Amino acid sequence: PSDDFQYTPMNSNSGEIRVLRLHPTVFRSDVMVTDLITINLGDPHCPNFGALSYDWCGPVFDHAIICNGKRLDINASLNACLKRRRSDWVEKPEFLWVDAICINQMEATELNQQLVSMDDIYRGALIVFIDSGDA
């Protein structure tokens, strides 16, 4: 068994998306522990989530988070962005949609279906965070 994160299939055609649950921590330097869960945008009982818009800054995945108990590599820009978001959430887990994590970038069918749904995802978010980096 691999220690690397593996995506589970979802039904994008029925309105399913994944959201990242960021667990609170005491210190900003703590390892980021997350869970990736599937929700349905059409379900009135789905949790509120924020959507994150940020600068990808290239495909070098040199940072890691823990997702569903497994290692998931992300780039430095996203790592810094998630740490900034996490510092605001110290009392309870929060849900966040981040395209680079919530969409399986290696699965072409899912990627295409989710790209078509991005308008619905951003409209379904309770809030949209725009992160311009450390500037």
N, C-alpha and C positions, 0 to 999 in steps of 0.2 A: 504494500500500500504506500502511496506517495504522501509526502508531507505537504505537497503543493495543493492549493485550492483547485477544485474541479467544479465547473458549473453543472447544475442539473437542468434538464430541459424544461421549457415552459411553453404555454400556448399564447403566443403574441397576438394571434388572430382574435382571441376572445377578450382582449383588453388586459392581459396579464403583463405586469412589469416587475422588476426586482427593485427593492429599496435596501439601502445600507443602513443598518442600525449601529450607530456609534455608541459604545458604552462609555459612561463617564469615568474619569480618572482623577486622581489627586494632583498629579504633576503633568505638565505639558510634555515633558520628556519621556513619559511612560510609553511603553509599546501600545500602539493603537489596536484595540480589540474590537472587532465588528462581527456582525452577522449579516448575511444576505438573505432576505426573505422575499417570497413572491406574494404580490397582492394583485387584486383586480380593480382597475380604475372605475369600473361600473358598480362596485360593491359599496353601498352607503356606509358600511361598517369598516371599511379599510382605514388604516391609521393615516392621520395627517402626515404629510411629508414635505420637505423643502427640496427644491431642485437647485442644483449647483451649476453655474456657468463659470468657466475658468479657462485659462490659457494652458493648453496641453504641453507646450514647450518641448516637443520632441519625444521620440520613442525609446529613450534610455530608461529602463526600469531598474533603478539602483536603490530603491527603498522597499521595505516590506511592511505589511500590516498582517494581523491575524484575522482571518475571515472564516467563520464557521469552524474554528479550531485549526485551520490550515494556513500556511504561508501564501500570501498573495502579493506579488511584486507590482509596484506602482512607480511612477516617475517622481522626481524631486518636487516638481511644481504641485502635483496633486497631494503629495505627502504634506507639504507646507500648508496647503489650503485646508486639508482635513484637520490638521493640528490647530489652525486658527478657528475653524468651526467648532471643534471639540472643546476648546477653551471656554466657549459660551455655554456649554451644556455640562454642568457639574452635578446636577441633582438627579437626572433620570436619562435613560437612553432616548435618543432622537433618531428619526428616520430621514434619510437623505437620498435623493436620486442623483447619481453621478454617472454620466454616460460611459466613462472609461471602465467603470467597475460593474455597473448594473446591466450592461449589455455585454454579452459574450462576443468580444471583438474577433474571435477566431472562427465563429460560426456564421457563414455568409447569409443564410436564410434568416436567422434571428436578427442579425445586424440590419439587414434591409427592412424587415418588418418593424423593428424598433425605430429606425430612422424615419419611417413614414409616420409613426405614432408620436414623434417628439412634440409636435404642437399640442396634442392631447395631454401629454405628460406635463409639459410646462403649465398648461391651463389647469390641470388637476392639482398642481402643487399649492399648498397653503401659502408659501412664500418662495421667491426665487432669489437666491444669493448670487451676486456677481462678484467674483474675486479677481482683482487685477494684479495679484501677487504682492510682493513685499514693498512695492513702490509707495 
